[in-house]
Amino acid sequence: MTAPVPPEGRDLLRDKVVLVTAAAGTGIGSATALRCLQEGAEVVISDRHERRLAETAASLAEAAGRKPLTVPCDVTDEEQVRRMVAATVEAHGRLDVMVNNAGLGGTASVLEMTDEQWSQVLDVTLTGTFRCTRAALAVMAEQRCGVIVNNASVVGWRAQQGQAHYAAAKAGVMALTRCSAMDVAHLGIRVNAVSPSIAAHAFLAKVTTEELLDELAGREAFGRAAEPWEVATVIAFLASDYSSYLTGEIVSVSSQHP
């Protein structure tokens, strides 16, 4: 089944300042940055790959007519995370939405998985999300408002061979989402997550086989993988005032059901 055409922007995020991590390239991060620009937000994008980050910013400027601020950041480095958030506030005076998109995958059986493989995936995907959430919440708590949107995955719910480290990390992101939402609800801050099944983009094709991608896409009710923009539109909804009564929720962006 062919993917539909992306909807036009409706100013859902007008005058909001949105920071998106791991936004370089052609995946969910850059698609989210574009959607937020199209919805009227001031956007900051971050990634540890500086060259790709600059290229993505130029591409976004061409597509949306406005260039996002770029801040290089490795989410495994606490000082870099602090500088990223500080740069956003310095440039725009506030931080309204933090989209924690940074994550690291890989395939390895627990029979052969090393401590290094396990720790690296957990550090980027789970602890990195925690670091960015903590830094953003320090600003939002003073503002008495703000939104965090985390990128989880359906493998946090479902078993998949070779994905123990990634699944554990994404299940952790889900738990972090629910618990941090309870910690900050009294401050007027919301914390939610999306949980995509499979989104088609160039980087994904580099880290897995075409056979596996075809198999996973075939399990979807629509018979295809999601386009990154289809995940991005749900992220934009969660970031907007249209979801003002949602917090601690994990929204599945998937057409695959048990």
Stockholm file with secondary structure:
# STOCKHOLM 1.0

chainA/1-258         MTAPVPPEGRDLLRDKVVLVTAAAGTGIGSATALRCLQEGAEVVISDRHERRLAETAASLAEAAGRKPLTVPCDVTDEEQVRRMVAATVEAHGRLDVMVNNAGLGGTASVLEMTDEQWSQVLDVTLTGTFRCTRAALAVMAEQRCGVIVNNASVVGWRAQQGQAHYAAAKAGVMALTRCSAMDVAHLGIRVNAVSPSIAAHAFLAKVTTEELLDELAGREAFGRAAEPWEVATVIAFLASDYSSYLTGEIVSVSSQHP
#=GR chainA/1-258 SS CCCCCCCCCCCTTTTCEEEESSCCSSSHHHHHHHHHHHTTCEEEEEESCHHHHHHHHHHHHHHHSSCCEEEECCTTCHHHHHHHHHHHHHHHSCCCEEEECCCCCCCBCTTTCCHHHHHHHHIIIIIHHHHHHHHHHHHHHHHTCEEEEEECCGGGTSCCTTBHHHHHHHHHHHHHHHHHHHHHGGGTEEEEEEEESCBCCHHHHHHSCHHHHHHHHHTSTTSSCBCHHHHHHHHHHHHSGGGTTCCSCEEEECSCCC
#=GC SS_cons         CCCCCCCCCCCTTTTCEEEESSCCSSSHHHHHHHHHHHTTCEEEEEESCHHHHHHHHHHHHHHHSSCCEEEECCTTCHHHHHHHHHHHHHHHSCCCEEEECCCCCCCBCTTTCCHHHHHHHHIIIIIHHHHHHHHHHHHHHHHTCEEEEEECCGGGTSCCTTBHHHHHHHHHHHHHHHHHHHHHGGGTEEEEEEEESCBCCHHHHHHSCHHHHHHHHHTSTTSSCBCHHHHHHHHHHHHSGGGTTCCSCEEEECSCCC
//
